[in-house]
Amino acid sequence: MHSMTWDKNCLTLLNQTKLPGRVEYIRCSDYQTVAEAIRRLEVRGAPAIGAAAAYGLVIGARQLAEGSGDFWSGLMKIVQELKATRPTAVNLFWALDRMAGVAGRYRQSDVQTLLAALEQEAIAIAQEDRTVNSRIAANGAALFDQPLAVLTHCNAGALATVGFGTALGVIRQAWADGNITRVFADETRPLLQGARLTAWELMQEQIPVTLITDSMAGWVMKQRKIQAVIVGADRVTLNGDVANKIGTYSVAVLAKEHGIPFYVAAPASTFDFTMHSGDAIPIEERQADEITTIGGVRIAPAEVEVFNPAFDVTPHALVSALITEYGVLRAPYAPAITKIQQQLRGEQ
Ligand SMILES: CSC[C@H]1O[C@H](OP(=O)(O)O)[C@H](O)[C@@H]1O
């Protein structure tokens, strides 16, 4: 399955809010549709929203070229509108800054040349994510030197990326190597990415998966049913702190308590080299009805007070290893992350 496809004139998104019951697609012929899809988690997952926003800017630039307003100020306004869709996953800002940089290099060119350059950059961002997924998978699978059962939280699979996933990419490769006996998937309240998306993805490939509620993770560890945890990330800071789906921090604390390795799979595009610690990561808070209803059915009093942070931050001390396309990083993370930053600067 693919989270998105690009066919020169249109971005088609798999509508993840309808899964697993219905496979429906959203054809995005304007950038506003892409922005709304990111806000509504119709497309979600750090690398996926970065790539979707990049394509959204391509579409928006074409809309401007057909209009009569000031092209450059209009383009920068669309960049800001897309950046405002969600605050935590750094891939969104990384992708849009990269696209804006390309636009700046072609600002004095004719519009058609600029449009072509933007489209090529968005395609490159998507293609690089596929390649990076494969390298993360290979680096992470090498950690599994015997058949193990693992636990994962939320969805860091093909649906969260352009390729075949970060955490689930490692699981797919380790499964192919014969080193995964079973995956325990946290349902991941409130939006149930684990129940709706991870369970669906793994069952599509006959990878053994057991769905549990988030509150069962500790008991599954106590019962020695799993030997490793692997999750994705939305933002990793210079010291190795990790923002990820709400509930990840609890899983990391439980893993520490039970002596179980807690791995984070993340591409360099999810590293925030401007942020020294997770204390500064903006945590998205979402609307109350995500908690007080399920599938439109009310499960709590309508006026109840709700706290709905979509992410939490796991301190680097609880992270056993960061699995990246550059290799498996171990603590202390700052020197290794800084080295990746230097390599990236050298590649530009
Ligand atoms: C490979 S990034 C996946 C990451 O994104 C998810 O958040 P959301 O579903 O709200 O976009 C979750 O934190 C996953 O670990």
The ligand as a Gaussian input file, in Angstrom:
#p B3LYP/6-31G(d) Opt

LIG

0 1
 C        7.159000       7.521000      10.707000
 S        6.503000       8.856000      11.541000
 C        5.146000       8.143000      12.330000
 C        4.724000       8.905000      13.534000
 O        3.707000       9.874000      13.215000
 C        2.571000       9.563000      13.986000
 O        1.822000      10.668000      14.383000
 P        0.447000      11.022000      13.590000
 O       -0.255000       9.725000      13.300000
 O       -0.300000      11.924000      14.549000
 O        0.878000      11.757000      12.336000
 C        3.127000       8.852000      15.193000
 O        3.731000       9.742000      16.094000
 C        4.125000       7.963000      14.514000
 O        5.090000       7.392000      15.347000

